[in-house]
Amino acid sequence: MTKTDKTKQLVGEEVVDYIKDGMKVGLGSGSTMYYMIKKLGDRVKEGLDIEGVPTSNTTAEWAKEFGVPLTDFSKVQELDLAIDGADEVDPNLQLIKGGGGALVREKIVAASAKSFYVIVDESKMVTYLGNFLLPIEVLPFGWEVTANKISDFGCEPKIRKSKGEPFITDNGNYILDCNFEKIAEPKKLHEELKSLVGVVETGLFINMARKVMVGKDEKVDVIDQS
């Protein structure tokens, strides 16, 4: 296991301590969440009574593998806690997410929770957002037109591909990865992009994170929303 993997495991396991009996929990996506769900499965085997709502098909498979009970929004309207990773976190706890392609479901789950906790290793903490390509989920129909409109904001959208073909999200949409280099006003950019016809959602998670847990070597730093 690499040093980065050990750090991800450390923070992924520590966040499980915040999950209490009877909670409905949003289960995010990504490599750090793998360790969290595995640890949560251990707690369930010890008697912890919770139900999770997964943000991706992969997360649902991990939950089933480790014995974490699942539910969905047809049965529960509000979550007690959502936990997820991030691709970038700025000093104001604004996020870029969607590197794994599950940004729409991740945002729905996070917005449905009383509290949203983010777990990352220290490499994801940045001075400003934008070095990581901003994922924007778009409808397949007319995606070329949508991409052209997005380019007016100062980036060159690239359609995400898998095995030479457009990457398809769990929702049946495409993702455009956009290089903005430096996003000075994340909230403004998100709102302007969302106003474009054809844009389903952006990977900018604005004013959503209540707590960010950062794995650093052998410890976890906790940053609370100010």
CYANA upper distance limits for C-alpha pairs under 8 A (distance plus 0.5 A):
  1 MET  CA      5 ASP  CA      6.45
  1 MET  CA      6 LYS  CA      7.01
  2 THR  CA      6 LYS  CA      6.77
  3 LYS  CA      7 THR  CA      6.77
  3 LYS  CA    217 ASP  CA      8.23
  4 THR  CA      8 LYS  CA      6.70
  4 THR  CA    121 ASP  CA      7.85
  5 ASP  CA      9 GLN  CA      6.59
  6 LYS  CA     10 LEU  CA      6.62
  7 THR  CA     11 VAL  CA      6.88
  7 THR  CA    121 ASP  CA      6.74
  7 THR  CA    215 GLY  CA      5.90
  7 THR  CA    216 LYS  CA      6.97
  7 THR  CA    217 ASP  CA      6.52
  7 THR  CA    218 GLU  CA      7.73
  8 LYS  CA     12 GLY  CA      6.32
  8 LYS  CA     31 SER  CA      8.16
  8 LYS  CA     32 THR  CA      5.52
  8 LYS  CA     35 TYR  CA      7.80
  8 LYS  CA    120 VAL  CA      7.35
  8 LYS  CA    121 ASP  CA      6.48
  8 LYS  CA    215 GLY  CA      7.11
  9 GLN  CA     13 GLU  CA      6.46
  9 GLN  CA     32 THR  CA      7.05
  9 GLN  CA     35 TYR  CA      5.78
  9 GLN  CA     36 MET  CA      7.85
 10 LEU  CA     14 GLU  CA      6.70
 10 LEU  CA    215 GLY  CA      7.18
 10 LEU  CA    218 GLU  CA      8.08
 10 LEU  CA    219 LYS  CA      8.12
 10 LEU  CA    220 VAL  CA      8.04
 11 VAL  CA     15 VAL  CA      6.79
 11 VAL  CA     32 THR  CA      8.26
 11 VAL  CA     36 MET  CA      8.48
 11 VAL  CA    119 ILE  CA      6.86
 11 VAL  CA    120 VAL  CA      7.64
 11 VAL  CA    121 ASP  CA      8.06
 11 VAL  CA    213 MET  CA      7.31
 11 VAL  CA    214 VAL  CA      7.30
 11 VAL  CA    215 GLY  CA      5.74
 11 VAL  CA    220 VAL  CA      6.68
 12 GLY  CA     16 VAL  CA      7.70
 12 GLY  CA     32 THR  CA      6.21
 12 GLY  CA     33 MET  CA      6.64
 12 GLY  CA     34 TYR  CA      8.22
 12 GLY  CA     35 TYR  CA      5.79
 12 GLY  CA     36 MET  CA      4.72
 12 GLY  CA     39 LYS  CA      8.44
 12 GLY  CA    119 ILE  CA      7.15
 13 GLU  CA     17 ASP  CA      8.30
 13 GLU  CA     35 TYR  CA      6.77
 13 GLU  CA     36 MET  CA      5.53
 13 GLU  CA     39 LYS  CA      6.24
 13 GLU  CA     40 LEU  CA      8.35
 14 GLU  CA     36 MET  CA      8.48
 15 VAL  CA     19 ILE  CA      8.11
 15 VAL  CA     36 MET  CA      7.74
 15 VAL  CA    119 ILE  CA      8.10
 15 VAL  CA    213 MET  CA      8.24
 16 VAL  CA     36 MET  CA      7.06
 16 VAL  CA     39 LYS  CA      7.61
 16 VAL  CA     40 LEU  CA      6.70
 19 ILE  CA     23 MET  CA      7.35
 19 ILE  CA     25 VAL  CA      8.32
 19 ILE  CA     81 LEU  CA      8.24
 20 LYS  CA     48 LEU  CA      8.04
 20 LYS  CA     50 ILE  CA      8.19
 21 ASP  CA     48 LEU  CA      6.11
 21 ASP  CA     49 ASP  CA      5.60
 21 ASP  CA     50 ILE  CA      6.55
 22 GLY  CA     48 LEU  CA      8.43
 22 GLY  CA     49 ASP  CA      5.87
 22 GLY  CA     50 ILE  CA      5.58
 22 GLY  CA     51 GLU  CA      8.24
 23 MET  CA     49 ASP  CA      7.99
 23 MET  CA     50 ILE  CA      5.61
 23 MET  CA     51 GLU  CA      7.17
 23 MET  CA     79 LEU  CA      8.04
 23 MET  CA     80 ASP  CA      6.31
 23 MET  CA     81 LEU  CA      7.98
 24 LYS  CA     50 ILE  CA      6.44
 24 LYS  CA     51 GLU  CA      5.51
 24 LYS  CA     52 GLY  CA      6.25
 24 LYS  CA     53 VAL  CA      8.05
 24 LYS  CA     78 GLU  CA      8.32
 24 LYS  CA     79 LEU  CA      5.50
 24 LYS  CA     80 ASP  CA      5.89
 24 LYS  CA     81 LEU  CA      7.29
 25 VAL  CA     50 ILE  CA      7.77
 25 VAL  CA     51 GLU  CA      6.67
 25 VAL  CA     52 GLY  CA      5.13
 25 VAL  CA     53 VAL  CA      6.69
 25 VAL  CA     79 LEU  CA      6.24
 25 VAL  CA     80 ASP  CA      6.54
 25 VAL  CA     81 LEU  CA      5.51
 25 VAL  CA     82 ALA  CA      5.92
 25 VAL  CA     83 ILE  CA      8.02
 25 VAL  CA    113 ALA  CA      8.47
 26 GLY  CA     52 GLY  CA      6.10
 26 GLY  CA     53 VAL  CA      5.31
 26 GLY  CA     54 PRO  CA      6.62
 26 GLY  CA     55 THR  CA      7.80
 26 GLY  CA     79 LEU  CA      7.15
 26 GLY  CA     81 LEU  CA      6.67
 26 GLY  CA     82 ALA  CA      4.50
 26 GLY  CA     83 ILE  CA      6.49
 26 GLY  CA    109 VAL  CA      6.37
 26 GLY  CA    110 ALA  CA      7.57
 26 GLY  CA    113 ALA  CA      7.86
 27 LEU  CA     33 MET  CA      8.13
 27 LEU  CA     37 ILE  CA      8.23
 27 LEU  CA     52 GLY  CA      6.63
 27 LEU  CA     53 VAL  CA      6.26
 27 LEU  CA     54 PRO  CA      5.24
 27 LEU  CA     55 THR  CA      6.57
 27 LEU  CA     59 THR  CA      7.61
 27 LEU  CA     82 ALA  CA      6.73
 27 LEU  CA     83 ILE  CA      6.23
 27 LEU  CA     84 ASP  CA      7.06
 28 GLY  CA     33 MET  CA      6.82
 28 GLY  CA     54 PRO  CA      6.85
 28 GLY  CA     55 THR  CA      5.80
 28 GLY  CA     56 SER  CA      8.04
 28 GLY  CA     59 THR  CA      7.51
 28 GLY  CA     82 ALA  CA      7.83
 28 GLY  CA     83 ILE  CA      6.25
 28 GLY  CA     84 ASP  CA      4.67
 28 GLY  CA     85 GLY  CA      7.29
 28 GLY  CA    106 GLU  CA      6.75
 29 SER  CA     33 MET  CA      6.30
 29 SER  CA     34 TYR  CA      8.20
 29 SER  CA     54 PRO  CA      8.46
 29 SER  CA     55 THR  CA      6.78
 29 SER  CA     56 SER  CA      7.00
 29 SER  CA     58 THR  CA      8.10
 29 SER  CA     59 THR  CA      6.40
 29 SER  CA     84 ASP  CA      6.78
 29 SER  CA     85 GLY  CA      7.33
 29 SER  CA    100 GLY  CA      7.87
 29 SER  CA    102 ALA  CA      7.70
 29 SER  CA    106 GLU  CA      8.11
 30 GLY  CA     34 TYR  CA      7.15
 30 GLY  CA     84 ASP  CA      8.39
 30 GLY  CA     85 GLY  CA      7.07
 30 GLY  CA    100 GLY  CA      7.06
 31 SER  CA     35 TYR  CA      7.82
 32 THR  CA     36 MET  CA      7.23
 32 THR  CA     85 GLY  CA      6.98
 32 THR  CA    119 ILE  CA      7.73
 32 THR  CA    120 VAL  CA      7.58
 33 MET  CA     37 ILE  CA      6.53
 33 MET  CA     84 ASP  CA      7.02
 33 MET  CA     85 GLY  CA      7.19
 34 TYR  CA     38 LYS  CA      6.69
 34 TYR  CA     59 THR  CA      8.24
 34 TYR  CA     62 TRP  CA      7.59
 35 TYR  CA     39 LYS  CA      6.68
 36 MET  CA     40 LEU  CA      6.57
 37 ILE  CA     41 GLY  CA      6.59
 37 ILE  CA     62 TRP  CA      7.50
 37 ILE  CA     63 ALA  CA      6.87
 37 ILE  CA     66 PHE  CA      7.74
 37 ILE  CA     68 VAL  CA      8.07
 38 LYS  CA     42 ASP  CA      7.15
 38 LYS  CA     62 TRP  CA      8.12
 38 LYS  CA     63 ALA  CA      8.22
 38 LYS  CA     66 PHE  CA      6.26
 39 LYS  CA     43 ARG  CA      7.04
 40 LEU  CA     44 VAL  CA      6.72
 40 LEU  CA     68 VAL  CA      7.53
 41 GLY  CA     45 LYS  CA      6.79
 41 GLY  CA     63 ALA  CA      7.95
 41 GLY  CA     66 PHE  CA      5.43
 41 GLY  CA     67 GLY  CA      5.88
 41 GLY  CA     68 VAL  CA      5.75
 42 ASP  CA     46 GLU  CA      6.95
 42 ASP  CA     66 PHE  CA      8.08
 43 ARG  CA     47 GLY  CA      6.99
 43 ARG  CA     48 LEU  CA      6.07
 44 VAL  CA     48 LEU  CA      4.95
 44 VAL  CA     49 ASP  CA      6.93
 44 VAL  CA     50 ILE  CA      8.06
 44 VAL  CA     67 GLY  CA      7.78
 44 VAL  CA     68 VAL  CA      7.11
 45 LYS  CA     67 GLY  CA      8.11
 50 ILE  CA     68 VAL  CA      8.46
 50 ILE  CA     69 PRO  CA      7.50
 51 GLU  CA     68 VAL  CA      7.67
 51 GLU  CA     69 PRO  CA      5.61
 51 GLU  CA     70 LEU  CA      5.67
 51 GLU  CA     71 THR  CA      6.59
 52 GLY  CA     68 VAL  CA      7.62
 52 GLY  CA     69 PRO  CA      6.70
 52 GLY  CA     70 LEU  CA      5.13
 52 GLY  CA     71 THR  CA      6.39
 52 GLY  CA     72 ASP  CA      8.42
 53 VAL  CA     70 LEU  CA      6.31
 53 VAL  CA     71 THR  CA      6.04
 53 VAL  CA     72 ASP  CA      6.08
 53 VAL  CA     73 PHE  CA      8.31
 53 VAL  CA    109 VAL  CA      8.09
 54 PRO  CA     59 THR  CA      6.15
 54 PRO  CA     60 ALA  CA      5.90
 54 PRO  CA     70 LEU  CA      7.94
 55 THR  CA     59 THR  CA      7.01
 55 THR  CA     60 ALA  CA      8.16
 55 THR  CA    102 ALA  CA      7.24
 55 THR  CA    105 ARG  CA      5.64
 55 THR  CA    106 GLU  CA      5.72
 55 THR  CA    109 VAL  CA      7.36
 56 SER  CA     60 ALA  CA      6.85
 56 SER  CA    102 ALA  CA      6.58
 56 SER  CA    105 ARG  CA      7.52
 56 SER  CA    106 GLU  CA      8.43
 56 SER  CA    170 ASP  CA      7.45
 57 ASN  CA     61 GLU  CA      6.81
 57 ASN  CA    170 ASP  CA      7.73
 58 THR  CA     62 TRP  CA      6.87
 59 THR  CA     63 ALA  CA      6.70
 60 ALA  CA     64 LYS  CA      6.77
 60 ALA  CA     70 LEU  CA      8.27
 61 GLU  CA     65 GLU  CA      6.60
 62 TRP  CA     66 PHE  CA      6.69
 63 ALA  CA     67 GLY  CA      6.40
 63 ALA  CA     68 VAL  CA      5.30
 63 ALA  CA     69 PRO  CA      7.62
 63 ALA  CA     70 LEU  CA      7.98
 64 LYS  CA     68 VAL  CA      6.49
 64 LYS  CA     69 PRO  CA      7.81
 71 THR  CA     75 LYS  CA      7.32
 71 THR  CA     76 VAL  CA      8.01
 72 ASP  CA     76 VAL  CA      6.85
 73 PHE  CA     77 GLN  CA      6.14
 77 GLN  CA    112 SER  CA      7.79
 78 GLU  CA    112 SER  CA      5.86
 78 GLU  CA    113 ALA  CA      6.40
 78 GLU  CA    114 LYS  CA      7.97
 79 LEU  CA    109 VAL  CA      8.41
 79 LEU  CA    112 SER  CA      6.36
 79 LEU  CA    113 ALA  CA      4.83
 79 LEU  CA    114 LYS  CA      6.79
 80 ASP  CA    113 ALA  CA      5.94
 80 ASP  CA    114 LYS  CA      5.70
 80 ASP  CA    115 SER  CA      7.06
 81 LEU  CA    113 ALA  CA      5.73
 81 LEU  CA    114 LYS  CA      6.40
 81 LEU  CA    115 SER  CA      5.42
 81 LEU  CA    116 PHE  CA      6.36
 81 LEU  CA    117 TYR  CA      7.97
 82 ALA  CA    109 VAL  CA      7.26
 82 ALA  CA    110 ALA  CA      6.07
 82 ALA  CA    113 ALA  CA      6.22
 82 ALA  CA    114 LYS  CA      8.47
 82 ALA  CA    115 SER  CA      6.84
 82 ALA  CA    116 PHE  CA      5.27
 82 ALA  CA    117 TYR  CA      6.70
 83 ILE  CA    110 ALA  CA      8.29
 83 ILE  CA    116 PHE  CA      6.43
 83 ILE  CA    117 TYR  CA      5.38
 83 ILE  CA    118 VAL  CA      6.27
 83 ILE  CA    119 ILE  CA      7.75
 84 ASP  CA    106 GLU  CA      8.30
 84 ASP  CA    116 PHE  CA      8.39
 84 ASP  CA    117 TYR  CA      7.11
 84 ASP  CA    118 VAL  CA      5.59
 84 ASP  CA    119 ILE  CA      6.61
 85 GLY  CA     97 LYS  CA      8.30
 85 GLY  CA    118 VAL  CA      5.81
 85 GLY  CA    119 ILE  CA      5.41
 85 GLY  CA    120 VAL  CA      6.16
 86 ALA  CA     95 LEU  CA      7.03
 86 ALA  CA     96 ILE  CA      6.78
 86 ALA  CA     97 LYS  CA      5.58
 86 ALA  CA     98 GLY  CA      8.36
 86 ALA  CA    118 VAL  CA      7.33
 86 ALA  CA    119 ILE  CA      7.71
 86 ALA  CA    120 VAL  CA      6.92
 86 ALA  CA    124 LYS  CA      7.70
 87 ASP  CA     95 LEU  CA      7.82
 87 ASP  CA     96 ILE  CA      6.03
 87 ASP  CA     97 LYS  CA      5.75
 87 ASP  CA     98 GLY  CA      7.93
 87 ASP  CA     99 GLY  CA      7.11
 87 ASP  CA    124 LYS  CA      6.38
 87 ASP  CA    132 PHE  CA      7.55
 88 GLU  CA     95 LEU  CA      6.03
 88 GLU  CA     96 ILE  CA      5.58
 88 GLU  CA     97 LYS  CA      7.58
 88 GLU  CA    124 LYS  CA      5.23
 88 GLU  CA    125 MET  CA      6.44
 88 GLU  CA    126 VAL  CA      6.93
 88 GLU  CA    129 LEU  CA      7.01
 88 GLU  CA    132 PHE  CA      7.49
 89 VAL  CA     93 LEU  CA      6.12
 89 VAL  CA     94 GLN  CA      6.24
 89 VAL  CA     95 LEU  CA      5.21
 89 VAL  CA     96 ILE  CA      7.27
 89 VAL  CA    124 LYS  CA      6.52
 89 VAL  CA    125 MET  CA      5.43
 89 VAL  CA    126 VAL  CA      6.40
 89 VAL  CA    128 TYR  CA      8.46
 89 VAL  CA    129 LEU  CA      7.63
 90 ASP  CA     94 GLN  CA      5.99
 90 ASP  CA     95 LEU  CA      7.11
 90 ASP  CA    125 MET  CA      6.60
 90 ASP  CA    126 VAL  CA      5.63
 90 ASP  CA    127 THR  CA      6.10
 90 ASP  CA    128 TYR  CA      5.86
 90 ASP  CA    129 LEU  CA      6.66
 91 PRO  CA    125 MET  CA      8.29
 91 PRO  CA    126 VAL  CA      7.75
 91 PRO  CA    127 THR  CA      6.91
 91 PRO  CA    128 TYR  CA      8.04
 92 ASN  CA    225 GLN  CA      8.39
 93 LEU  CA    207 ASN  CA      7.73
 93 LEU  CA    209 ALA  CA      6.81
 93 LEU  CA    212 VAL  CA      7.88
 93 LEU  CA    225 GLN  CA      7.65
 94 GLN  CA    186 PRO  CA      8.17
 94 GLN  CA    204 LEU  CA      7.90
 94 GLN  CA    205 PHE  CA      6.53
 94 GLN  CA    206 ILE  CA      5.75
 94 GLN  CA    207 ASN  CA      6.66
 94 GLN  CA    208 MET  CA      8.03
 94 GLN  CA    209 ALA  CA      7.82
 95 LEU  CA    129 LEU  CA      7.95
 95 LEU  CA    203 GLY  CA      8.29
 95 LEU  CA    204 LEU  CA      6.23
 95 LEU  CA    205 PHE  CA      5.47
 95 LEU  CA    206 ILE  CA      7.15
 96 ILE  CA    129 LEU  CA      7.55
 96 ILE  CA    130 GLY  CA      8.50
 96 ILE  CA    132 PHE  CA      8.20
 96 ILE  CA    134 LEU  CA      7.16
 96 ILE  CA    203 GLY  CA      5.78
 96 ILE  CA    204 LEU  CA      5.34
 96 ILE  CA    205 PHE  CA      6.70
 97 LYS  CA    103 LEU  CA      6.70
 97 LYS  CA    134 LEU  CA      8.27
 97 LYS  CA    135 PRO  CA      7.87
 97 LYS  CA    203 GLY  CA      5.34
 97 LYS  CA    204 LEU  CA      7.04
 97 LYS  CA    205 PHE  CA      7.61
 98 GLY  CA    102 ALA  CA      6.18
 98 GLY  CA    103 LEU  CA      4.96
 98 GLY  CA    134 LEU  CA      8.32
 98 GLY  CA    135 PRO  CA      6.22
 98 GLY  CA    203 GLY  CA      5.98
 99 GLY  CA    135 PRO  CA      7.33
101 GLY  CA    135 PRO  CA      8.34
101 GLY  CA    169 THR  CA      6.51
101 GLY  CA    175 ILE  CA      7.78
102 ALA  CA    106 GLU  CA      6.51
102 ALA  CA    169 THR  CA      7.23
102 ALA  CA    170 ASP  CA      7.58
103 LEU  CA    107 LYS  CA      6.50
103 LEU  CA    137 GLU  CA      8.25
103 LEU  CA    201 GLU  CA      8.15
103 LEU  CA    202 THR  CA      8.00
103 LEU  CA    203 GLY  CA      6.46
104 VAL  CA    108 ILE  CA      6.76
104 VAL  CA    137 GLU  CA      8.04
104 VAL  CA    200 VAL  CA      8.30
104 VAL  CA    201 GLU  CA      6.65
104 VAL  CA    202 THR  CA      8.37
105 ARG  CA    109 VAL  CA      6.64
106 GLU  CA    110 ALA  CA      6.60
107 LYS  CA    111 ALA  CA      6.44
107 LYS  CA    205 PHE  CA      7.83
108 ILE  CA    112 SER  CA      6.71
109 VAL  CA    113 ALA  CA      7.09
110 ALA  CA    115 SER  CA      8.33
110 ALA  CA    116 PHE  CA      6.33
110 ALA  CA    208 MET  CA      7.83
111 ALA  CA    208 MET  CA      7.81
115 SER  CA    209 ALA  CA      8.12
115 SER  CA    210 ARG  CA      6.54
116 PHE  CA    208 MET  CA      7.15
116 PHE  CA    209 ALA  CA      5.67
116 PHE  CA    210 ARG  CA      5.91
116 PHE  CA    211 LYS  CA      7.31
117 TYR  CA    209 ALA  CA      6.38
117 TYR  CA    210 ARG  CA      6.38
117 TYR  CA    211 LYS  CA      5.32
117 TYR  CA    212 VAL  CA      6.28
117 TYR  CA    213 MET  CA      7.94
118 VAL  CA    209 ALA  CA      7.04
118 VAL  CA    211 LYS  CA      6.77
118 VAL  CA    212 VAL  CA      5.14
118 VAL  CA    213 MET  CA      6.59
119 ILE  CA    212 VAL  CA      6.43
119 ILE  CA    213 MET  CA      5.36
119 ILE  CA    214 VAL  CA      6.65
119 ILE  CA    215 GLY  CA      8.27
120 VAL  CA    124 LYS  CA      6.82
120 VAL  CA    212 VAL  CA      8.07
120 VAL  CA    213 MET  CA      6.85
120 VAL  CA    214 VAL  CA      5.62
120 VAL  CA    215 GLY  CA      6.72
121 ASP  CA    125 MET  CA      8.34
121 ASP  CA    214 VAL  CA      5.75
121 ASP  CA    215 GLY  CA      4.99
121 ASP  CA    216 LYS  CA      6.96
122 GLU  CA    214 VAL  CA      6.19
122 GLU  CA    215 GLY  CA      6.37
122 GLU  CA    216 LYS  CA      6.37
128 TYR  CA    182 LYS  CA      7.06
128 TYR  CA    183 ILE  CA      7.21
128 TYR  CA    184 ALA  CA      7.72
129 LEU  CA    181 GLU  CA      8.37
129 LEU  CA    182 LYS  CA      6.46
129 LEU  CA    183 ILE  CA      5.87
129 LEU  CA    184 ALA  CA      8.16
129 LEU  CA    186 PRO  CA      8.16
130 GLY  CA    134 LEU  CA      7.21
130 GLY  CA    179 ASN  CA      7.46
130 GLY  CA    180 PHE  CA      6.00
130 GLY  CA    181 GLU  CA      5.19
130 GLY  CA    182 LYS  CA      5.06
130 GLY  CA    183 ILE  CA      5.76
131 ASN  CA    179 ASN  CA      7.90
131 ASN  CA    180 PHE  CA      7.89
131 ASN  CA    181 GLU  CA      5.49
131 ASN  CA    182 LYS  CA      6.97
132 PHE  CA    179 ASN  CA      7.93
132 PHE  CA    181 GLU  CA      8.22
133 LEU  CA    177 ASP  CA      6.00
133 LEU  CA    178 CYS  CA      5.63
133 LEU  CA    179 ASN  CA      5.38
133 LEU  CA    180 PHE  CA      7.61
133 LEU  CA    181 GLU  CA      8.34
134 LEU  CA    177 ASP  CA      5.97
134 LEU  CA    178 CYS  CA      5.45
134 LEU  CA    179 ASN  CA      6.92
134 LEU  CA    180 PHE  CA      7.82
134 LEU  CA    202 THR  CA      8.11
134 LEU  CA    203 GLY  CA      6.58
134 LEU  CA    204 LEU  CA      8.02
135 PRO  CA    175 ILE  CA      6.68
135 PRO  CA    176 LEU  CA      6.17
135 PRO  CA    177 ASP  CA      5.05
135 PRO  CA    178 CYS  CA      6.79
135 PRO  CA    202 THR  CA      6.78
135 PRO  CA    203 GLY  CA      5.73
136 ILE  CA    175 ILE  CA      5.98
136 ILE  CA    176 LEU  CA      5.66
136 ILE  CA    177 ASP  CA      6.90
136 ILE  CA    178 CYS  CA      8.01
136 ILE  CA    199 VAL  CA      7.62
136 ILE  CA    200 VAL  CA      8.12
136 ILE  CA    201 GLU  CA      6.53
136 ILE  CA    202 THR  CA      4.93
136 ILE  CA    203 GLY  CA      6.44
137 GLU  CA    173 ASN  CA      7.08
137 GLU  CA    174 TYR  CA      6.25
137 GLU  CA    175 ILE  CA      4.93
137 GLU  CA    176 LEU  CA      6.87
137 GLU  CA    199 VAL  CA      6.74
137 GLU  CA    200 VAL  CA      5.94
137 GLU  CA    201 GLU  CA      5.88
137 GLU  CA    202 THR  CA      6.73
138 VAL  CA    143 TRP  CA      7.05
138 VAL  CA    146 THR  CA      8.04
138 VAL  CA    173 ASN  CA      6.47
138 VAL  CA    174 TYR  CA      5.89
138 VAL  CA    175 ILE  CA      6.49
138 VAL  CA    176 LEU  CA      7.72
138 VAL  CA    198 GLY  CA      6.07
138 VAL  CA    199 VAL  CA      5.04
138 VAL  CA    200 VAL  CA      5.61
138 VAL  CA    201 GLU  CA      7.68
139 LEU  CA    143 TRP  CA      6.67
139 LEU  CA    173 ASN  CA      5.73
139 LEU  CA    174 TYR  CA      6.71
139 LEU  CA    198 GLY  CA      5.91
139 LEU  CA    199 VAL  CA      7.13
139 LEU  CA    200 VAL  CA      7.19
140 PRO  CA    173 ASN  CA      6.15
140 PRO  CA    174 TYR  CA      6.18
141 PHE  CA    198 GLY  CA      8.47
142 GLY  CA    146 THR  CA      7.03
142 GLY  CA    198 GLY  CA      8.04
143 TRP  CA    147 ALA  CA      6.49
143 TRP  CA    174 TYR  CA      8.38
143 TRP  CA    198 GLY  CA      7.58
144 GLU  CA    148 ASN  CA      6.75
145 VAL  CA    149 LYS  CA      6.93
146 THR  CA    150 ILE  CA      6.74
146 THR  CA    196 LEU  CA      7.93
146 THR  CA    197 VAL  CA      7.65
146 THR  CA    198 GLY  CA      6.37
146 THR  CA    199 VAL  CA      7.57
147 ALA  CA    151 SER  CA      6.69
147 ALA  CA    157 PRO  CA      6.47
147 ALA  CA    176 LEU  CA      7.88
148 ASN  CA    152 ASP  CA      7.41
148 ASN  CA    157 PRO  CA      8.45
149 LYS  CA    153 PHE  CA      8.23
149 LYS  CA    196 LEU  CA      8.13
150 ILE  CA    154 GLY  CA      8.36
150 ILE  CA    155 CYS  CA      7.78
150 ILE  CA    157 PRO  CA      7.65
150 ILE  CA    193 LEU  CA      7.50
151 SER  CA    155 CYS  CA      5.46
151 SER  CA    156 GLU  CA      5.93
151 SER  CA    157 PRO  CA      6.86
154 GLY  CA    180 PHE  CA      7.18
155 CYS  CA    178 CYS  CA      6.42
155 CYS  CA    179 ASN  CA      5.90
155 CYS  CA    180 PHE  CA      5.78
156 GLU  CA    178 CYS  CA      6.42
156 GLU  CA    179 ASN  CA      6.80
157 PRO  CA    176 LEU  CA      6.09
157 PRO  CA    177 ASP  CA      6.09
157 PRO  CA    178 CYS  CA      5.00
157 PRO  CA    179 ASN  CA      7.53
158 LYS  CA    176 LEU  CA      5.80
158 LYS  CA    177 ASP  CA      5.72
158 LYS  CA    178 CYS  CA      6.86
159 ILE  CA    166 PRO  CA      7.24
159 ILE  CA    167 PHE  CA      8.46
159 ILE  CA    174 TYR  CA      7.79
159 ILE  CA    175 ILE  CA      6.49
159 ILE  CA    176 LEU  CA      4.99
159 ILE  CA    177 ASP  CA      6.76
160 ARG  CA    166 PRO  CA      6.41
160 ARG  CA    167 PHE  CA      6.02
160 ARG  CA    174 TYR  CA      7.81
160 ARG  CA    175 ILE  CA      6.10
160 ARG  CA    176 LEU  CA      6.33
160 ARG  CA    177 ASP  CA      6.86
161 LYS  CA    165 GLU  CA      5.70
161 LYS  CA    166 PRO  CA      4.77
161 LYS  CA    167 PHE  CA      5.08
162 SER  CA    166 PRO  CA      6.55
162 SER  CA    167 PHE  CA      5.56
166 PRO  CA    174 TYR  CA      7.24
167 PHE  CA    174 TYR  CA      6.62
167 PHE  CA    175 ILE  CA      7.46
168 ILE  CA    172 GLY  CA      5.99
168 ILE  CA    173 ASN  CA      6.00
168 ILE  CA    174 TYR  CA      5.90
168 ILE  CA    175 ILE  CA      8.09
169 THR  CA    173 ASN  CA      5.75
169 THR  CA    174 TYR  CA      6.80
169 THR  CA    175 ILE  CA      8.00
183 ILE  CA    189 LEU  CA      8.33
185 GLU  CA    189 LEU  CA      6.72
186 PRO  CA    190 HIS  CA      6.55
186 PRO  CA    204 LEU  CA      7.43
186 PRO  CA    206 ILE  CA      7.81
187 LYS  CA    191 GLU  CA      6.75
187 LYS  CA    204 LEU  CA      8.35
187 LYS  CA    206 ILE  CA      6.63
188 LYS  CA    192 GLU  CA      6.69
189 LEU  CA    193 LEU  CA      6.58
190 HIS  CA    194 LYS  CA      6.56
190 HIS  CA    202 THR  CA      7.03
190 HIS  CA    204 LEU  CA      6.71
191 GLU  CA    195 SER  CA      6.88
192 GLU  CA    196 LEU  CA      7.65
193 LEU  CA    199 VAL  CA      7.58
193 LEU  CA    202 THR  CA      7.83
194 LYS  CA    199 VAL  CA      6.46
194 LYS  CA    200 VAL  CA      7.68
194 LYS  CA    201 GLU  CA      6.84
194 LYS  CA    202 THR  CA      7.50
195 SER  CA    199 VAL  CA      8.10
205 PHE  CA    209 ALA  CA      8.48
209 ALA  CA    225 GLN  CA      7.64
210 ARG  CA    224 ASP  CA      6.63
210 ARG  CA    225 GLN  CA      5.65
211 LYS  CA    222 VAL  CA      7.43
211 LYS  CA    223 ILE  CA      6.20
211 LYS  CA    224 ASP  CA      5.02
211 LYS  CA    225 GLN  CA      6.41
212 VAL  CA    222 VAL  CA      6.35
212 VAL  CA    223 ILE  CA      5.60
212 VAL  CA    224 ASP  CA      6.97
213 MET  CA    220 VAL  CA      6.84
213 MET  CA    221 ASP  CA      6.22
213 MET  CA    222 VAL  CA      5.05
213 MET  CA    223 ILE  CA      6.81
214 VAL  CA    220 VAL  CA      5.88
214 VAL  CA    221 ASP  CA      5.56
214 VAL  CA    222 VAL  CA      6.81
214 VAL  CA    223 ILE  CA      8.35
215 GLY  CA    219 LYS  CA      6.59
215 GLY  CA    220 VAL  CA      5.01
215 GLY  CA    221 ASP  CA      6.99
216 LYS  CA    220 VAL  CA      6.33
216 LYS  CA    221 ASP  CA      7.74
